[in-house]
Amino acid sequence: MFGVSVSTKKWLSRASSVRCAAAAGKRPESGGRGLWSPRQESVVLPGALNKQDAITGLTLEAFDGVSEVTTKSGELDQIESSQPSESFARKMYASECEAAVNRQINIEYSISYLYHSMYAFFDRDNVGLPGFAQYFKEESEEERGHAEKLLEYQNKRGGKVVLGALMSPITEFDHADKGEALYAMELALSLEKLNYEKLVDVHRVADEQGDPSLTDFIEGEYLEEQVEAIKKVSTYVSQLRRIGKGEAVWHFDRALAN
């Protein structure tokens, strides 16, 4: 057994006298070493039982609010560590919202895939419209970014991302009457409008399920931006209809590149 030093014995003796004085409701002698503070009599610690520490003489009182905390933390015990498919983060996230987000993820990826096909078409040497190629490449990357942002949100809410198969997009955008430039831009306008409709569907599901986080996410990150995109592409369609299929398309292409 280890011996107790003289200084430790003095400290224990001092603590004992303080404890006895506190129990008797008296103020102990300070002995010139510090002042007595009533705060030493009682300390509230979360989760502590009502008991007195044998060394310090401090009374540790129970924290009333801890029962609710322990009840909530007990919910985590229901998730077995052997079940990695169960999320610790999920809270008030309806399966309908989870499914709607997954659908939108796949819509964003599908639109990105089609835009990438349009980029490849206009980048051909026998098409020779690098401005259109650059524009559709950027649109493809933007839609992919939208999908990734939704994917991250799904994980943040404790949902499970389910990616669907992507259909092979068309690869030819020639049109006898409209020409490839106008035809592709009208297709882009249809895609942007379709995307807006699908985003509104996600917002509707979130509203029906009483999910303010998802409704705010769709409103703040997608809907307004989608409205702006529709306006921009609509303007391009109007301009391309004015200039027709002739040499002016080349000038329009240069404007897109810049």
N, C-alpha and C positions, 0 to 999 in steps of 0.2 A: 504494500500500500504506500502511496506517495505521502510524504509529510506535508504539512501545511505551514507555510512561511509565517513569520511573525507579523509581517505587514498584512497578509491575508486575514490572519486572526483578528487584527485590529479593525480591519474593514468590516468583517462579519459582525464583530461586537458592536460597531457603530451602526450598522444596518439593523441589528436586532433592537437596539435602543430606540432607533427611529420608528421601527415597526410597532414597538410597545407603546410609544408615545402617541402614535397615530391611532392605535386601537383605543387608547384612553381618552382621545380627543384633546390631548395636550400638545403644546409646542415644545419640541426637544431643544436641548441646549445646542447652540450652533458651534460652540467651541472655537469660534473664529474661522470656521471652515464652511463657508457658504451659508445661504439663508434658507430657511424652511419655506417651502411653497405648498399650498394646499393641493396643487395639481399633482403632487406626488402620491396623494391618497388614492386616487382612482384614475384608471386609464381604460378607455374603451377601445377594444380591438375587434375587428370583424371576425366573427366565428369563434371568439373566445368564450369559455364557460365562466360562470361566476365562481371564481376561486382566487385565493391569495397566493402569490409567489413566495416560496419558502425562503428565498435569498433576499429579494428586494422589499418584500412586504407590500408590494403594489397589488391592488385588487383589480382583476381583469373582469370586466363586465361584458355580458352578452350584447351583441349588436342586433337590434330587432330586425333590421332590413335584410339580414343575411339569409333568412329562411327562404325568401323569394329568389335570391341569387342561387342558392343551392338547388332549389327546385328547377330553375331554368337550366343549370348546368347538368342536372340529372337527365335532361333530354338527350345530351350527348352520349350518355351511357347506353342508350338504346341503339346506337350505331356501332355495330361490331367492327373492330379493326380488320376483321377478315372479309369485310364487305366494302371494298374500295369504290364500288359504284354508288354508294350512298354519300351525299354531300353534307359536310358540316355547315356550309354557308347558307344552305337553302332555308328561306323563311318567307312565308306568305307569297309563294310563287306557284300559281296554278299551272296544272299540266296543259291547259288550253293555251296559256301564254307561252309556255315552253315550246309547244308544237308550232305556234304562229311564228315565233322567232326562228325556228329551224326552217320553216318554209321560206321565210324572207332571206335567210342566208343562202339558200339554194337558188332563189330568184336572182339575187345579186351576182352570184357566181355565173349563172347562166347568161345573164346580160353581158357580163365581163367577157365571157367566152365568145359571144357573138361579135362584140366590139373588136376583139383580138383578130377574129377572122376578117373583119372589114379592114383593119390595119394591114394585114398581110396582103389583101387584095390590092389596095392602093399603093402598096410599096413595090408591086411588080414593075419590072422595067417596061413592059408593054402597056402599062396603065400610066405610070409616070406622074402621079399626083402626090408628091411627098408631104404637102401640107395636110391633105386629107389623111394620109397615113399617120402622121404625127398626132393629129387631132383624135383619131379613133384609138390610137395606142394609149394616149392619156386618159381617154374615157374608160378604156378597159382597166387601167390601173386604178382609177378612181372607184369603179364599181367593185373591184376586188378589195379595195380598202374598206368600202362599206360592209362587205361580207365579213371581213376580219374584225371590224369593230362590233358587229352583231355577235360574232363568235365569242369575243372577249366578254361581252355583256352576259351572254348565256352562261359562261363559266362563272362569272362574278355572282350571278344569282343562284348558283348551285344547280343549274339545268345541265342536261347532257346534250352535247352537239351531235346531231345526226346528219351527215352529209349524204345527199342523194346523188344518183347518177346524172351526169350532164349529157344532153343530147348533142350529137355532132351538129355544129352550125352550118349554114349554107356558106359556100365559098365563092360564089359568083354573084356579082352585083350589077351586071350589065342590064340595061333596059332600053329597048328600041326607041321608045318615045321620049322618055325622061332623061336618058343618059345615066351613067353610073353615079355621078356626083349627087344629083337631085334624088335619085332613087335611094341611095344609101342614107342621105340626110333625112328623108321622110321616114325611113325605117328607124332611124335613131330617135326621131320624135315619137314614133309609136312606142318604142321601148321605154322612153322616159315617162310617158303618160301611163303606161302599164305599171311601171315601177311605183309611181305615185299612188295608183289605185291599191296596189298590194300593201304599201306602207300604211295607207288609211285603214285597211283591213286589220293590220296588226294593232293599230291604235284603238280600233273599235273593240277588238277582243280584250285588250288590256283594260279598257274602260268598263266593259261588262263584268270583268273579273275583279274590279276594284283595285287595280294595280297602279298607283300613282307614279311609281318609279319608272315603269315601262312606258306609260303614256308620256311622261316628261322626256324620257330618252328619245322616243320617236319624234316628238315635236321639236326638241332642241337640236338633235343631230341630223335629222333627215328631211322632214316635211318642207321646211322653208327652203332648204338647199335644192330640193327637188322642184319646187315651184320656179326657182331661178333658172334651173337647167332647162325646164320646158320652155320658158320664155326665150332663152338664148337660142335653142335649136329651132324654135318657131321662126325666129328672125332669119336664121340661115336658110330655112326652107323658102321663105318669102323672097329672099334675095336671089336664090338659085332659080326660082321660077321666073323671075324677071329676066335673067341673063340667058336662059336657055342652055343649049348644049354646045355652043360655039367656043370661040377663043376666050371669051370672058371667064370661062371656067378656070382657065389657067391663071388668070389674074386673081380670081377668088382663092385658088389654091395657095398662091403666094401670100395672100393676106392671112390665111389660116396659119401658115408657117411662121409668120411674124407676130 
